[in-house]
Amino acid sequence: MGIITWILVGLIAGAIAKAIHPGKDPGGFIVTILIGIVGAIIGGWISSMLGYGTVDGFNIGSLFIAVLGAVILLFIYRKVSTRS
């Protein structure tokens, strides 16, 4: 159930990350949502490895970690994609 939760939270996190970090994305809104999903999964994995607990549902802590992971991944994506 944890990975499915992170994917669903990632959808929301991608939209929030787009609002927090506005601007023109090389891939558009769909790519931003996909980055939100990947950022949420990576953020959830890192937070689990650091001992902050497992994901067993939708809560504010999960959303915060997902948004943080998505914003960081979106920032990296923009830096990498604008260099080429």
C-alpha positions in Angstrom: 0.0 0.0 0.0 2.9 2.4 0.6 4.0 2.8 -3.0 0.5 3.4 -4.2 0.0 6.0 -1.5 3.2 7.8 -2.6 2.1 7.8 -6.2 -1.3 9.4 -5.3 0.4 11.8 -3.0 2.9 12.5 -5.8 0.1 13.7 -8.1 -0.8 16.3 -5.5 2.8 17.1 -4.7 3.6 17.7 -8.4 0.8 20.3 -8.6 1.9 22.0 -5.4 5.5 21.9 -6.5 4.4 23.7 -9.7 2.7 26.3 -7.7 5.7 26.8 -5.3 8.3 26.8 -8.1 6.4 28.5 -11.0 8.0 29.1 -14.4 8.2 27.6 -17.8 9.0 24.0 -17.7 10.7 22.3 -20.6 8.2 19.4 -20.4 5.0 21.2 -19.4 2.5 20.3 -16.7 2.4 16.6 -17.3 6.1 16.3 -16.8 5.8 18.3 -13.6 3.2 15.9 -12.3 5.5 12.9 -13.2 8.3 14.6 -11.4 6.0 15.0 -8.4 5.3 11.3 -8.4 9.0 10.4 -8.7 9.9 13.1 -6.1 7.3 11.7 -3.7 8.6 8.1 -4.1 12.2 9.2 -3.6 11.2 11.4 -0.7 9.2 8.6 0.9 12.1 6.1 0.4 14.6 8.5 2.0 12.4 9.4 4.9 11.8 5.7 5.6 15.6 5.1 5.4 16.2 7.9 7.9 13.8 6.4 10.3 10.9 8.8 10.1 8.5 5.8 9.7 6.6 4.1 7.0 3.8 5.5 4.9 0.5 3.9 5.7 -1.9 6.6 4.5 -2.4 10.1 3.5 -1.4 12.7 6.1 0.3 16.1 6.4 3.8 14.7 7.0 3.6 12.5 3.9 2.4 15.4 1.8 5.2 17.6 3.2 7.9 15.1 2.3 6.4 14.5 -1.1 6.2 18.2 -1.9 9.8 18.7 -0.7 11.0 15.8 -2.9 9.1 17.1 -5.9 10.3 20.7 -5.5 14.0 19.5 -5.3 13.6 17.2 -8.2 11.8 19.9 -10.3 14.7 22.3 -9.5 17.3 19.7 -10.6 15.2 18.9 -13.7 15.1 22.6 -14.7 18.8 23.1 -14.2 19.7 20.0 -16.2 17.2 20.5 -19.0 18.1 24.2 -19.6 21.8 23.4 -20.0 21.4 21.3 -23.1 
